[in-house]
């Protein structure tokens, strides 16, 4: 456990979800969730062990299940990620991790199921950033099925705006460039890659500006002045206020998303409740278990197993 971490290292919104736990367990879970979020980019395996540790005492909390799913995804365990994401979705009622669910279906070799899952939700009900993530995942599933034309169509959404950059724009532009390359449209692919790089550079600027202009290369500027004026008018008429609510500044996303990505193991019957102890024992990671004596862990695990016994059947039915 990193020495500098405290319970305050976890975001307020995520920590608020832990109020259903007693003080000791809430602090235990908060520390491990904060550690998982901080360590994830550099060491996904260690972050996953922290998520498993948090799940031992907080398996009924949505943010814990979410964190376990995310760390499992990052370690390549797509089956566990998918199962935990389904449980997170049931507990929270949120669709914000739908893109990760779709991508996890791809990870277990079911691109058809991924497309079906992505179409099961009305995209207009999702935040702009989630819509973009879903479009990218759906496009990847189309590529898995060797359908590059349809993959390109999946990415042609309102957020694919070459004149403005939001937090989701670099990934969207890069995905669009990749599909154009698959279609043999190399010149266009190179152009969108340039735009992706410029969007990323623009987003490294002052966090106060929620909209960043993407400067196009001079040699790529093919639009007339009249066309540019028309685009500016349309931009104003569309109403930037609606987009502003969905745009997320990079610094804000980094501060809030990482802790919130803590979600985990109220694992389906038998598997996930037992996995944390087995994994901790195999790794010899005394730090992760020293604060959880057996007499404290076993009753919690037993309770989780009883509560989630039915969830596995539900998940199995969904998988079928």
WOMO-V86070 format. One record per pair of residues at least 24 apart in sequence whose C-alpha atoms are under 6 Angstrom apart, sorted by the first residue. I is the first residue (numbers start at 0). J is the second residue. If there is no record, write none. Layout:
BEGIN
I:J + I:J
END
This chain:
BEGIN
6:30 + 8:33 + 9:33 + 9:258 + 10:258 + 13:259 + 28:53 + 32:261 + 33:258 + 36:257 + 36:258 + 43:74 + 51:275 + 54:263 + 54:264 + 58:264 + 58:265 + 59:265 + 61:87 + 61:90 + 61:91 + 62:261 + 62:262 + 63:261 + 63:262 + 63:263 + 64:262 + 64:263 + 64:264 + 65:260 + 65:261 + 65:262 + 65:263 + 66:260 + 66:261 + 66:262 + 66:263 + 67:262 + 67:263 + 67:264 + 77:103 + 77:106 + 98:132 + 98:133 + 98:136 + 102:136 + 110:140 + 126:245 + 127:245 + 128:167 + 151:178 + 162:212 + 162:213 + 163:211 + 163:212 + 163:213 + 164:198 + 164:211 + 166:247 + 169:195 + 169:198 + 169:199 + 206:248 + 265:303 + 267:307 + 267:311 + 268:304 + 268:307 + 268:308 + 272:300
END
